[in-house]
Amino acid sequence: MTLKQYIDSINEFVKQNPEALDLHVIHASDDEGNSFHLIHYPISKGLFNGYDYDMGNESPNAVCIN
C-alpha cells in the first residue's frame, strides 16, 4: 500500500466514522493480532529492506507509522 492509498483509506474511514477522530490509534504486531500497541511516534521516511528500517538513508523507499 502506498502512502496515498493509506491516506485515502483513512479519509474515507473518517468520512464514514467522524467520531473516530477522537480515538487512540493502535497497531497489531502481526496479521493474526497476537498483540496490539498504541502508535507513539510521528510518521517518518526511510529505507526498508524487508527486515530493517533506516531513517537516515538518503534513498527512502518507505514510510513508517510507528
CORWOHU-V981190 format. One record per residue. RES is the residue in one small letter. PSI is psi in whole degrees, -180 to 180 (* if undefined). BURIAL is + if it has 16 or more other ideal C-beta (glycine too) atoms within 10 Angstrom, else -. D_CENTER is the distance of its C-alpha to the mean C-alpha in whole Angstrom. Layout:
RES	PSI	BURIAL	D_CENTER
RES	PSI	BURIAL	D_CENTER
This chain:
m	136	-	10
t	165	-	10
l	-39	-	9
k	-45	-	12
q	-39	-	11
y	-46	-	8
i	-44	-	10
d	-41	-	13
s	-38	-	12
i	-45	-	11
n	-41	-	14
e	-41	-	16
f	-45	-	15
v	-37	-	16
k	-41	-	19
q	-20	-	20
n	64	-	19
p	-26	-	19
e	-18	-	20
a	-17	-	16
l	-24	-	16
d	5	-	17
l	155	-	15
h	152	-	13
v	130	-	10
i	168	-	9
h	151	-	8
a	145	-	11
s	-26	-	12
d	175	-	13
d	-12	-	14
e	-4	-	17
g	41	-	16
n	-24	-	18
s	157	-	16
f	146	-	13
h	151	-	12
l	149	-	11
i	124	-	8
h	-25	-	11
y	151	-	10
p	162	-	9
i	147	-	7
s	161	-	10
k	150	-	11
g	-169	+	13
l	123	-	15
f	125	-	14
n	17	-	17
g	-15	-	16
y	-50	-	16
d	158	-	16
y	124	+	14
d	106	-	16
m	-23	-	15
g	1	-	18
n	141	-	19
e	-7	-	21
s	71	-	19
p	147	+	16
n	6	-	14
a	161	-	10
v	144	-	8
c	129	-	6
i	-5	-	3
n	*	-	6
